[in-house]
Structures are given as structure tokens and as C-alpha cells.
Amino acid sequence: GNYLWAKSYGGPPGSETGSEVIVSSTGDLLVLGQTSSFGSGVKDVYLTKLDSSNGNVMWSKTSGGGKYDEGISMIEDSDGGYVIGGFTESFGAGLHDAYLLKTNATGILLWSKTLGDTDEDYGYSVVQTVDGGYMLAGETRSYGQGQDDMFLTKTDGFGNSCAINNPSSVESTAATNVSTKTLIYNNGGTTVGTPMSTVENQSPGINANCPFAILPSEQFKVAFT
């Protein structure tokens, strides 16, 4: 196609990158990225709303702490706000934790949550579920069988994890010769597909408001009750 317009966004003295763009329900553009020019840390999550007709900035917001925080995936929520998935060095228990943030329709941060343990955990893709909660997929070194395992967690509508509160207490066995494995967090949902791993010792710390079942495979298969 022909160029209608092209613009750059950011400011001195740092650098900015864009990781995802979506069209909002109002027809405007939302660009998610990272910034070292603005905000409070080495790099902060950077959310910008643009007029789709000419790319003019309507507003921009940053979120994060004093270290490196990155937004990778974004959706528009059913209430018109935005939900961001990524990772953080500033908050949480590990070297990097998966990072889930919710803003209102004007980009004001409503809440943020970290998901992970003492090693490295990343969130790469977020979706909203039919019950108003969220699912965040990514990569973990804190849990699972391999050096890096697929990571999938379900939260309620406020970002509270529906998975077992202490996943390190769960024992799992995995099929051999499988390069991507993860735990099954089964909270009464319907099992689908063929499991790669099985939970042998579920702890009682499951949020009953978040029914779901997860079976890892080469592609995630998810069933909701």
C-alpha cells in the first residue's frame, strides 16, 4: 500500500521501541512499547494513543519502577480499558517476573500484578476470558521441567492468579523427548487433549472463582467450565 503517514515518537535522551499496535473500539490506535526517555526507571512500559487519521498523539503514559519493565502484549478490555502483559525487574520475587497491568480508557493505571518465583519468568501474550478474567502465556525458569518452559496462568478480573499459590510445591512428571513442557493447573475444568505432564500433589491454594483446565502441548489447549 501507499504511505499515508509515518511518524516517530519518543524523546531525548533515551530510546523508545514499539512492540504491539491495536485499533481501539473508537477507531484510534494504541501503541505499546518501552521507553527510557520518560518514566521512573531504566526502561518503563510505554502506552500511547494516536489519532488514526494522522498519527497525532492523544495521550501517552508510562508504568514501572526503578529498573527494567517491558510491555509486550496488549488487548482492549470489555470495559474499554487496556490490559498489558510483559515482564518486570522492578517488582516481584525473581530476576524477572511476568507482569500484568490494567489501565482505564485513558491509560491511567488501575492495578498491576507480578507472576513468578525466584528465577526468570516472562509474559508474552495476554487474552481476556469469557468470565472476565485473563490468561497470560509466556516463559518460565522458575517452574517446570526444562531450562525454559512454557508458562500459562489464569487470573480473575483483578489480576489475582487462579493457579496454585505455591507452584513449587507441586510435583510433576513430563513425557520424554518433549522440548516444551509446563505444569497442569486443573481447577475443575474439562480436560482436553493428551497431557504432557501430570500434577501429583495439588495444594489447596486455588481460587475457586477461576475455574479452568490447562493441558500443555505443542500449542496450548484450554477448556473452561
Secondary structure, 3 states (H helix, E strand, C coil): CCCCCCCCCCCCCCCEEEEEEEECCCCCEEEEEEECCCCCCCEEEEEEEECCCCCCEEEEEEECCCCEEEEEEEEECCCCCEEEEEEECCCCCCCEEEEEEEECCCCCEEEEEEECCCCEEEEEEEEECCCCCEEEEEEECCCCCCCCEEEEEEECCCCCECCCCCHHHCCEEECCCCCCCCCCCCCCCCCCCCCCEEECCCCCCCCCCCCCEEECCCCCEEECC
